Amino acid sequence: MIDHGKRQERSAAATARCPLTFSPLGTATHCNSSAHSTEVSPRDSSSTSCHGRTDTEGRTRAARNLAHDEQKAQSPSKITCSETSTTTRTLPSGWVTWRAVLRIITSPRMIALHVLTIVLVATMLSLANWQWTRHNDRQQFNNEVRARATEPVQPLERVLAAHPEPDDAQWFTVTATGTYGTPTFQLVNVSQNGAAGYDVVTPLTLDDGRVIVINRGFLPLAEPLPSDLAGENVTVIGRVRVSDTKQFGEIDNSAQADLIEIQRIDLQILDDVIEGDVIEVSLDALETTPSDDPRLAPVAEPTLSSGPHLSYTVQWILFSICAIVAWALLVRRALHQKDSSAQPE
């Protein structure tokens, strides 16, 4: 009994001089330093030697538990459970799984955002395309007017024979000879060079008996009608114009026997008032022989500007891009809020 107690005391003293160390794998080993060596009997060397062997089952279990606690403290997001041999994997902060993304972007609120964005972008792009079409139409109109205005003056009959359709004959400069007839009309609600007034419109009977309507020029409202030129033979040089039709919201011309004031040169209505066969085009007088009333100002030339259609096109495209960017930011914000709420506090 005495020898057994002495052996235990010697073993405890050796353990104190040679403390346990723990490898990364959690194995409890004794140090191998010669400084901790002690005199022991050969019979006790197996229990007090420091050559990396485990001491007892209790110390080994304690060492493993301590290593497990240290590993858990160093990496809280990745914990290995040795009892079940399973590993729990967590995503880095800021990551959202594709299932979570799908669940967020298909929520009723987000679906409403998607539909609203699609409707806005489609509408804006349609408006942009409409303005682009109007810009192209305006450019084509300007080119046609310039090209036809530069053509030499031709007799009216030649131009009508070469261009049976009124739209194809418009804006050519022609000459026509005939006799002024009756009645003389006032084309009202006209402004020119910033002044309100009216145009003087008189039928001209050609040598072949047909009638062409002549817009003789502009007069301010304060000026009375020029003298009646009925029965006078004249030669008119002017631009070919087509019949003006009623637009939405405009006042309608009514075919009356005493019609004097007209809202537009609608040749179909004037044909019911003027005697003779009224042809399908009219003339804006540029020059008359003999000269007309000097108070009359030539009808203003058409405006050949491109207008604001191109800038409107660019604006609608920019608006659609802004709508797409706003949609992307709102989706990103929704995903970020979902990810933030999922993170532990």
C-alpha positions in Angstrom: 0.0 0.0 0.0 2.9 2.3 0.9 4.7 1.5 -2.4 1.5 2.1 -4.4 1.0 5.5 -2.8 4.5 6.6 -3.5 4.2 5.6 -7.1 1.0 7.8 -7.4 2.9 10.7 -5.8 5.8 10.3 -8.2 3.4 10.1 -11.2 1.6 13.3 -10.1 4.9 15.1 -9.7 6.1 14.1 -13.1 2.8 15.3 -14.6 3.2 18.7 -13.0 6.7 19.0 -14.3 5.6 17.8 -17.8 2.2 19.4 -18.5 -0.1 18.3 -21.2 -0.1 19.9 -24.6 -2.8 19.7 -27.2 -2.3 19.2 -30.9 -4.7 20.8 -33.4 -6.4 17.5 -33.7 -7.3 17.5 -30.0 -4.7 14.8 -28.9 -3.3 15.2 -25.4 0.4 14.7 -25.3 3.2 15.2 -22.8 6.1 17.5 -23.5 9.4 15.9 -24.5 11.8 18.3 -22.7 14.7 16.9 -20.8 14.3 19.7 -18.3 11.2 17.8 -17.0 12.8 14.5 -16.6 12.8 12.9 -13.1 14.0 9.8 -11.5 11.6 7.0 -11.6 11.8 3.4 -11.3 11.7 1.2 -14.3 8.4 -0.1 -13.1 6.8 3.4 -13.2 8.3 4.6 -16.5 5.3 3.7 -18.6 3.0 6.0 -16.6 5.4 9.0 -16.3 7.3 9.2 -19.6 6.8 12.3 -21.9 6.9 10.7 -25.5 3.6 11.9 -26.9 1.4 9.1 -25.6 -2.0 9.7 -24.1 -2.1 9.4 -20.4 -5.5 8.2 -19.4 -8.9 8.0 -21.1 -10.2 10.8 -18.9 -7.5 13.2 -19.9 -8.0 12.3 -23.6 -11.7 13.1 -23.4 -11.0 16.3 -21.6 -8.4 17.3 -24.2 -10.9 16.6 -27.1 -13.6 18.7 -25.4 -11.2 21.5 -24.8 -10.1 21.5 -28.5 -13.7 21.4 -29.6 -14.5 24.4 -27.5 -11.5 26.3 -28.9 -12.5 25.5 -32.5 -16.1 26.6 -31.8 -14.9 29.9 -30.3 -12.6 30.6 -33.3 -15.2 29.8 -36.0 -18.8 30.4 -34.8 -20.2 30.3 -38.3 -18.9 26.8 -39.1 -19.5 24.3 -36.3 -18.6 20.6 -36.6 -20.5 18.2 -34.5 -18.3 15.2 -33.8 -21.1 13.2 -32.3 -23.2 13.1 -35.5 -20.2 13.7 -37.9 -22.2 16.5 -39.7 -21.1 20.0 -40.8 -23.4 23.0 -40.9 -22.6 25.4 -43.7 -23.6 29.0 -43.6 -23.5 31.6 -46.5 -21.3 34.7 -46.2 -23.0 37.9 -45.2 -24.8 39.6 -48.1 -25.6 36.4 -50.0 -29.2 35.5 -50.9 -30.1 32.1 -52.2 -31.8 31.8 -55.6 -34.9 30.4 -53.9 -35.1 33.5 -51.7 -34.6 35.7 -54.7 -37.4 33.9 -56.6 -39.7 34.2 -53.6 -39.0 38.0 -53.3 -39.4 38.9 -57.0 -42.6 36.9 -57.4 -44.3 38.5 -54.4 -47.6 40.4 -55.3 -46.0 43.7 -54.6 -43.0 43.0 -56.8 -45.2 41.6 -59.6 -47.2 44.9 -59.6 -43.9 46.8 -59.9 -42.8 44.6 -62.8 -46.1 45.1 -64.6 -46.1 48.9 -64.0 -42.5 49.1 -65.3 -43.4 47.2 -68.5 -46.4 49.4 -69.2 -44.4 52.6 -68.6 -41.5 51.5 -70.8 -43.8 50.2 -73.6 -45.8 53.5 -73.5 -42.7 55.7 -73.5 -41.1 53.8 -76.4 -44.3 53.9 -78.4 -44.4 57.7 -77.9 -40.7 57.9 -78.9 -41.4 55.9 -82.0 -44.4 58.2 -82.9 -42.3 61.3 -82.5 -39.5 59.7 -84.6 -42.0 59.0 -87.3 -43.3 62.5 -87.2 -39.7 63.8 -87.5 -39.1 61.7 -90.5 -42.4 62.8 -92.1 -41.4 66.4 -91.5 -38.0 65.9 -93.1 -39.6 64.3 -96.1 -42.1 67.1 -96.4 -39.3 69.7 -96.2 -37.3 67.9 -98.9 -40.3 67.7 -101.2 -41.2 71.4 -100.8 -37.7 72.5 -101.5 -37.3 70.2 -104.5 -40.6 71.3 -106.1 -40.2 75.0 -105.3 -36.9 75.0 -107.2 -38.5 73.7 -110.4 -39.1 76.3 -113.1 -42.5 77.9 -113.5 -44.8 75.6 -115.7 -48.3 76.0 -117.1 -50.9 74.6 -114.8 -52.2 72.2 -117.4 -48.8 70.6 -117.8 -48.3 70.0 -114.1 -51.8 68.5 -113.7 -51.2 66.2 -116.7 -47.9 65.0 -115.2 -49.3 64.6 -111.7 -52.9 63.6 -111.8 -53.0 63.2 -108.0 -53.4 66.5 -106.1 -50.8 65.6 -103.5 -48.2 64.9 -106.2 -48.8 68.3 -107.8 -48.7 70.3 -104.5 -45.9 72.9 -104.1 -45.1 73.2 -107.8 -45.0 76.8 -109.0 -47.4 77.2 -112.0 -49.0 79.9 -114.1 -52.7 80.1 -114.9 -54.6 82.6 -117.1 -58.3 83.3 -116.8 -61.0 85.6 -115.6 -61.9 86.4 -112.0 -65.4 85.3 -111.1 -67.8 85.6 -108.1 -68.2 85.5 -105.2 -65.1 86.7 -103.3 -64.6 84.9 -100.0 -62.9 85.8 -96.7 -60.7 83.1 -95.2 -61.0 84.0 -91.6 -59.1 83.2 -88.4 -55.8 83.7 -90.2 -52.6 85.3 -88.7 -49.5 86.3 -90.5 -46.3 88.0 -89.2 -48.0 88.3 -85.8 -51.1 90.1 -87.2 -54.6 88.8 -87.2 -56.5 89.1 -90.4 -58.0 87.2 -93.3 -57.1 85.9 -96.8 -59.0 87.1 -99.9 -60.1 84.1 -102.0 -61.6 84.5 -105.5 -62.4 81.9 -108.2 -60.6 82.1 -111.6 -62.3 80.7 -114.6 -59.7 79.2 -117.0 -59.9 79.4 -120.8 -61.2 75.8 -120.9 -64.1 76.6 -118.7 -62.8 74.9 -115.5 -62.5 77.0 -112.3 -59.5 77.2 -110.0 -59.7 78.9 -106.6 -57.1 81.7 -106.1 -55.9 82.8 -102.6 -55.0 86.3 -103.6 -53.2 87.3 -100.3 -53.5 88.4 -96.7 -55.2 91.5 -95.3 -55.2 92.7 -91.6 -58.6 92.7 -89.9 -58.9 96.5 -90.0 -58.5 96.5 -93.8 -61.7 96.3 -96.0 -62.0 93.9 -98.9 -60.2 94.9 -102.1 -62.2 96.1 -105.1 -64.2 93.4 -107.1 -62.2 92.1 -110.0 -65.0 90.1 -111.5 -64.7 89.9 -115.3 -61.1 91.0 -115.4 -58.6 88.8 -117.3 -55.5 88.1 -115.3 -52.4 85.8 -115.3 -51.5 84.4 -111.9 -48.2 82.8 -110.9 -48.7 80.8 -107.7 -48.0 77.6 -105.7 -50.3 74.6 -106.1 -52.2 73.7 -102.9 -54.5 70.8 -102.2 -58.0 71.0 -100.6 -58.0 71.7 -96.9 -60.1 69.4 -94.9 -61.8 69.8 -91.5 -59.7 68.8 -88.5 -61.0 67.6 -85.1 -62.4 70.5 -83.1 -62.5 73.0 -86.0 -65.6 74.9 -87.1 -67.3 73.4 -90.1 -67.9 75.2 -93.4 -71.6 75.0 -94.4 -72.5 75.1 -98.1 -74.7 78.2 -98.3 -75.7 80.3 -101.3 -74.6 83.4 -99.5 -71.4 81.9 -98.0 -68.8 84.6 -97.7 -66.7 83.8 -94.6 -65.0 80.4 -94.8 -62.9 78.6 -92.2 -60.7 76.8 -94.8 -60.4 76.3 -98.5 -62.4 73.2 -98.7 -62.8 72.7 -102.5 -65.7 70.2 -102.2 -67.8 72.7 -100.3 -66.8 75.6 -102.5 -67.7 73.5 -105.6 -71.3 73.7 -104.4 -71.2 77.5 -104.2 -69.2 78.4 -107.2 -70.5 78.1 -110.7 -68.5 75.8 -113.0 -66.3 72.8 -112.5 -63.9 73.5 -109.7 -60.7 71.5 -110.1 -59.1 69.7 -107.1 -56.3 72.1 -106.4 -56.0 75.8 -105.6 -53.3 78.4 -106.0 -51.5 80.7 -103.5 -50.9 83.8 -105.6 -47.3 85.0 -105.7 -47.6 87.4 -108.6 -50.5 88.7 -110.7 -50.6 90.5 -114.0 -52.0 93.1 -114.0 -51.1 93.8 -110.4 -53.6 93.2 -107.6 -54.4 95.5 -104.7 -51.1 96.6 -103.2 -52.5 96.1 -99.7 -52.5 92.4 -100.2 -49.5 90.6 -98.7 -48.5 87.3 -100.4 -49.5 84.2 -98.5 -46.8 83.1 -96.1 -44.5 80.4 -97.3 -44.6 77.0 -95.5 -42.4 76.6 -92.5 -39.6 74.2 -93.3 -38.2 73.5 -89.8 -37.8 70.1 -88.3 -39.8 71.0 -85.3 -39.3 69.6 -81.8 -40.0 65.9 -82.7 -36.4 64.7 -82.5 -35.9 66.2 -79.1 -39.2 64.7 -77.9 -37.9 61.3 -79.2 -34.8 61.5 -77.2 -36.7 62.6 -74.1 -39.1 59.6 -74.2 -36.2 57.3 -74.6 -34.4 58.8 -71.6 -37.6 58.5 -69.6 -37.9 54.8 -70.4 -34.3 54.3 -69.3 -35.0 56.1 -66.0 -38.0 53.8 -65.5 -35.8 50.7 -66.0 -33.1 52.0 -63.6 -35.7 52.8 -61.0 -37.1 49.3 -61.3 -33.6 47.8 -60.8 -32.9 49.9 -57.8 -36.3 49.0 -56.2 -35.6 45.2 -56.8 -32.1 45.5 -55.4 -33.5 47.3 -52.3 -36.0 44.6 -51.7 -33.4 41.9 -51.9 -31.1 43.9 -49.6 -33.9 44.3 -47.0 -34.7 40.6 -47.1 -31.0 39.7 -46.6 -30.7 42.2 -43.7 -33.7 40.8 -41.9 -32.4 37.3 -42.3 -29.0 38.1 -40.6 -28.8 37.4 -36.8 -28.5 40.4 -34.6 
